[in-house]
Amino acid sequence: MAFWREPLDSDGVHVTRGVVHIIEERCKGCGYCIAYCPRKVLEQSKSFNKNGYHPPAVKTDECLNCCYCQLLCPEFAIFSVEAK
């Protein structure tokens, strides 16, 4: 997220990071996770799953572990966990 100025307490704020896991065989290629990711971490892959859909692919490691993708997925095909 881009700020027009840096917050005064940014030194003491711990930003969590996440790791996105995709269960490709469950994905139906709806694209909700790609459209609503606040950090644009996901993109549509060029490969197909066994049902013929394009599952999402992780393009950067900027995930904040907000779990929007997990909440929006109608097929429960994606989740994120906090990075260690």
N, CA, C and O of each residue as an XYZ file, in Angstrom:
336
protein
N       0.842     -1.166      0.000
C       0.000      0.000      0.000
C       0.888      1.230      0.000
O       1.835      1.313      0.782
N       0.599      2.163     -0.850
C       1.412      3.361     -0.965
C       0.803      4.483     -0.125
O      -0.383      4.789     -0.246
N       1.612      5.076      0.707
C       1.184      6.206      1.518
C       1.759      7.485      0.922
O       2.836      7.458      0.325
N       1.058      8.598      1.075
C       1.569      9.868      0.584
C       2.587     10.448      1.547
O       3.335     11.359      1.194
N       2.617      9.918      2.775
C       3.653     10.265      3.739
C       3.868      9.071      4.647
O       3.009      8.191      4.721
N       4.968      9.021      5.324
C       5.269      7.900      6.200
C       4.686      8.165      7.591
O       4.891      9.245      8.143
N       3.962      7.197      8.166
C       3.406      7.394      9.503
C       4.511      7.592     10.543
O       5.606      7.047     10.406
N       4.217      8.369     11.575
C       5.210      8.687     12.597
C       5.625      7.463     13.413
O       6.761      7.391     13.881
N       4.730      6.514     13.585
C       5.033      5.338     14.394
C       5.411      4.123     13.554
O       5.268      2.991     14.018
N       5.890      4.332     12.334
C       6.192      3.203     11.452
C       7.362      2.356     11.947
O       7.495      1.204     11.534
N       8.209      2.893     12.815
C       9.331      2.105     13.342
C       8.862      0.990     14.259
O       9.464     -0.084     14.276
N       7.804      1.219     15.022
C       7.348      0.249     16.001
C       6.255     -0.689     15.520
O       5.808     -1.553     16.274
N       5.825     -0.537     14.293
C       4.748     -1.360     13.763
C       5.327     -2.594     13.085
O       6.163     -2.491     12.187
N       4.871     -3.764     13.528
C       5.299     -5.025     12.926
C       4.283     -5.427     11.860
O       3.112     -5.646     12.168
N       4.721     -5.521     10.635
C       3.854     -5.911      9.531
C       3.976     -7.416      9.349
O       5.067     -7.935      9.112
N       2.855     -8.108      9.461
C       2.880     -9.555      9.282
C       3.008     -9.884      7.804
O       2.546     -9.128      6.949
N       3.614    -10.976      7.519
C       3.747    -11.485      6.155
C       3.107    -12.858      6.095
O       3.049    -13.570      7.097
N       2.637    -13.218      4.940
C       1.973    -14.498      4.780
C       2.509    -15.272      3.594
O       3.187    -14.734      2.719
N       2.184    -16.541      3.596
C       2.521    -17.431      2.487
C       1.209    -17.985      1.950
O       0.436    -18.587      2.696
N       0.955    -17.787      0.666
C      -0.295    -18.214      0.041
C      -0.136    -19.643     -0.473
O       0.842    -19.973     -1.144
N      -1.118    -20.481     -0.144
C      -1.156    -21.867     -0.623
C      -2.412    -22.037     -1.470
O      -3.501    -21.626     -1.068
N      -2.257    -22.642     -2.635
C      -3.366    -22.830     -3.562
C      -3.568    -24.316     -3.799
O      -2.633    -25.025     -4.170
N      -4.785    -24.783     -3.583
C      -5.141    -26.168     -3.893
C      -5.709    -26.148     -5.311
O      -6.901    -25.912     -5.511
N      -4.852    -26.396     -6.279
C      -5.189    -26.194     -7.688
C      -6.336    -27.083     -8.161
O      -7.105    -26.674     -9.031
N      -6.468    -28.272     -7.616
C      -7.512    -29.182     -8.091
C      -8.915    -28.736     -7.677
O      -9.897    -29.149     -8.293
N      -9.021    -27.906     -6.650
C     -10.330    -27.393     -6.222
C     -10.733    -26.131     -6.961
O     -11.918    -25.798     -7.000
N      -9.793    -25.428     -7.543
C     -10.037    -24.110     -8.128
C     -10.930    -24.203     -9.355
O     -10.762    -25.089    -10.193
N     -11.892    -23.269     -9.455
C     -12.779    -23.181    -10.612
C     -12.469    -21.971    -11.481
O     -13.199    -21.693    -12.432
N     -11.390    -21.241    -11.166
C     -10.942    -20.138    -11.999
C     -11.835    -18.910    -11.982
O     -11.894    -18.186    -12.976
N     -12.530    -18.657    -10.886
C     -13.453    -17.517    -10.832
C     -12.713    -16.181    -10.813
O     -13.226    -15.194    -11.340
N     -11.520    -16.126    -10.219
C     -10.722    -14.914    -10.220
C     -11.019    -13.943     -9.098
O     -10.468    -12.842     -9.092
N     -11.873    -14.306     -8.138
C     -12.165    -13.414     -7.014
C     -10.901    -13.100     -6.221
O     -10.677    -11.950     -5.841
N     -10.084    -14.101     -5.973
C      -8.870    -13.903     -5.184
C      -7.912    -12.942     -5.889
O      -7.245    -12.140     -5.235
N      -7.844    -13.020     -7.198
C      -6.961    -12.145     -7.966
C      -7.501    -10.716     -7.965
O      -6.734     -9.766     -7.810
N      -8.787    -10.559     -8.132
C      -9.394     -9.229     -8.241
C      -9.370     -8.458     -6.930
O      -9.190     -7.241     -6.935
N      -9.550     -9.150     -5.803
C      -9.706     -8.453     -4.540
C      -8.476     -8.480     -3.639
O      -8.552     -8.021     -2.500
N      -7.367     -8.994     -4.103
C      -6.143     -8.985     -3.297
C      -5.637     -7.550     -3.180
O      -5.362     -6.915     -4.198
N      -5.508     -7.019     -1.948
C      -5.086     -5.627     -1.809
C      -3.639     -5.374     -2.230
O      -3.299     -4.245     -2.583
N      -2.793     -6.377     -2.202
C      -1.388     -6.211     -2.585
C      -1.078     -6.744     -3.980
O       0.073     -6.701     -4.413
N      -2.084     -7.243     -4.686
C      -1.922     -7.804     -6.040
C      -0.835     -8.882     -6.055
O       0.072     -8.865     -6.886
N      -0.954     -9.808     -5.120
C       0.013    -10.897     -4.971
C      -0.254    -12.010     -5.973
O       0.665    -12.744     -6.337
N      -1.489    -12.148     -6.423
C      -1.872    -13.267     -7.282
C      -2.066    -12.828     -8.723
O      -2.394    -11.675     -9.003
N      -1.855    -13.770     -9.626
C      -2.136    -13.572    -11.036
C      -2.679    -14.874    -11.604
O      -2.499    -15.936    -11.008
N      -3.340    -14.800    -12.747
C      -3.869    -15.997    -13.369
C      -2.736    -16.755    -14.052
O      -1.966    -16.182    -14.823
N      -2.646    -18.041    -13.762
C      -1.564    -18.835    -14.349
C      -1.915    -19.251    -15.771
O      -3.074    -19.196    -16.182
N      -0.923    -19.655    -16.492
C      -1.123    -20.117    -17.859
C      -1.420    -21.615    -17.917
O      -1.871    -22.126    -18.942
N      -1.164    -22.310    -16.816
C      -1.400    -23.749    -16.792
C      -2.856    -24.049    -16.436
O      -3.570    -23.193    -15.913
N      -3.273    -25.261    -16.725
C      -4.623    -25.720    -16.436
C      -4.582    -26.739    -15.304
O      -3.588    -27.448    -15.144
N      -5.659    -26.817    -14.514
C      -5.782    -27.912    -13.552
C      -6.505    -29.061    -14.243
O      -6.780    -28.987    -15.441
N      -6.811    -30.114    -13.506
C      -7.392    -31.301    -14.146
C      -8.816    -31.066    -14.654
O      -9.311    -31.837    -15.476
N      -9.483    -30.002    -14.171
C     -10.832    -29.682    -14.630
C     -10.839    -28.685    -15.781
O     -11.904    -28.360    -16.306
N      -9.675    -28.197    -16.180
C      -9.573    -27.296    -17.314
C      -9.641    -25.823    -16.976
O      -9.844    -24.996    -17.865
N      -9.474    -25.475    -15.705
C      -9.506    -24.079    -15.282
C      -8.097    -23.555    -15.050
O      -7.168    -24.324    -14.805
N      -7.951    -22.244    -15.129
C      -6.683    -21.587    -14.829
C      -6.675    -21.203    -13.348
O      -7.355    -20.247    -12.976
N      -5.944    -21.899    -12.502
C      -5.868    -21.497    -11.096
C      -4.954    -20.280    -10.940
O      -4.152    -19.994    -11.829
N      -5.066    -19.567     -9.830
C      -4.161    -18.437     -9.615
C      -2.744    -18.909     -9.314
O      -2.523    -20.052     -8.917
N      -1.805    -18.016     -9.510
C      -0.406    -18.274     -9.189
C       0.115    -17.108     -8.378
O      -0.302    -15.968     -8.580
N       1.019    -17.388     -7.467
C       1.613    -16.351     -6.634
C       2.729    -15.685     -7.431
O       3.637    -16.365     -7.909
N       2.669    -14.342     -7.579
C       3.693    -13.662     -8.369
C       4.705    -12.899     -7.527
O       5.811    -12.634     -7.999
N       4.359    -12.536     -6.287
C       5.309    -11.852     -5.407
C       5.178    -12.405     -3.994
O       4.243    -13.146     -3.693
N       6.112    -12.045     -3.139
C       6.053    -12.484     -1.746
C       5.636    -11.340     -0.829
O       6.098    -11.251      0.308
N       4.761    -10.464     -1.325
C       4.309     -9.282     -0.588
C       3.030     -9.536      0.210
O       2.399     -8.578      0.656
N       2.634    -10.769      0.400
C       1.385    -11.102      1.088
C       1.409    -10.595      2.530
O       2.394    -10.776      3.245
N       0.314     -9.961      2.946
C       0.189     -9.441      4.305
C      -0.598    -10.371      5.217
O      -0.839    -10.036      6.377
N      -0.998    -11.514      4.720
C      -1.777    -12.493      5.474
C      -3.114    -11.902      5.923
O      -3.553    -12.130      7.050
N      -3.751    -11.149      5.042
C      -5.054    -10.555      5.358
C      -6.181    -11.571      5.227
O      -7.255    -11.371      5.795
N      -5.962    -12.637      4.503
C      -6.907    -13.750      4.308
C      -8.133    -13.367      3.487
O      -9.136    -14.078      3.541
N      -8.094    -12.268      2.729
C      -9.214    -11.937      1.854
C      -9.436    -13.037      0.830
O     -10.575    -13.413      0.555
N      -8.362    -13.550      0.270
C      -8.489    -14.607     -0.734
C      -9.179    -15.828     -0.140
O     -10.010    -16.459     -0.792
N      -8.839    -16.150      1.070
C      -9.416    -17.300      1.766
C     -10.899    -17.077      2.033
O     -11.696    -18.005      1.893
N     -11.276    -15.875      2.410
C     -12.676    -15.570      2.706
C     -13.541    -15.506      1.451
O     -14.724    -15.845      1.502
N     -12.972    -15.078      0.329
C     -13.741    -14.904     -0.894
C     -13.887    -16.166     -1.738
O     -14.813    -16.267     -2.542
N     -13.002    -17.108     -1.567
C     -12.991    -18.291     -2.442
C     -14.222    -19.164     -2.196
O     -14.388    -19.688     -1.094
N     -15.087    -19.330     -3.199
C     -16.279    -20.161     -3.014
C     -15.967    -21.660     -2.952
O     -16.803    -22.442     -2.499
N     -14.796    -22.061     -3.393
C     -14.430    -23.477     -3.426
C     -13.432    -23.872     -2.339
O     -12.998    -25.023     -2.296
N     -13.061    -22.939     -1.462
C     -12.080    -23.191     -0.397
C     -10.772    -23.738     -0.966
O     -10.188    -24.676     -0.424
N     -10.325    -23.134     -2.068
C      -9.151    -23.624     -2.783
C      -7.889    -22.834     -2.477
O      -6.834    -23.134     -3.035
N      -7.966    -21.833     -1.609
C      -6.806    -21.010     -1.332
C      -6.806    -20.624      0.136
O      -7.859    -20.392      0.730
N      -5.607    -20.558      0.717
C      -5.476    -20.105      2.091
C      -4.086    -19.536      2.285
O      -3.166    -19.815      1.516
N      -3.953    -18.735      3.324
C      -2.639    -18.168      3.634
C      -2.325    -18.415      5.102
O      -3.211    -18.438      5.956
N      -1.044    -18.599      5.366
C      -0.565    -18.789      6.730
C       0.513    -17.764      6.989
O       1.160    -17.278      6.061
N       0.704    -17.437      8.252
C       1.705    -16.446      8.611
C       3.109    -16.990      8.350
O       3.432    -18.119      8.722
N       3.924    -16.179      7.713
C       5.304    -16.565      7.413
C       6.125    -16.537      8.682
O       5.916    -15.694      9.554
N       7.036    -17.440      8.778
C       7.912    -17.507      9.969
C       9.133    -16.673      9.765
O       9.987    -16.602     10.650
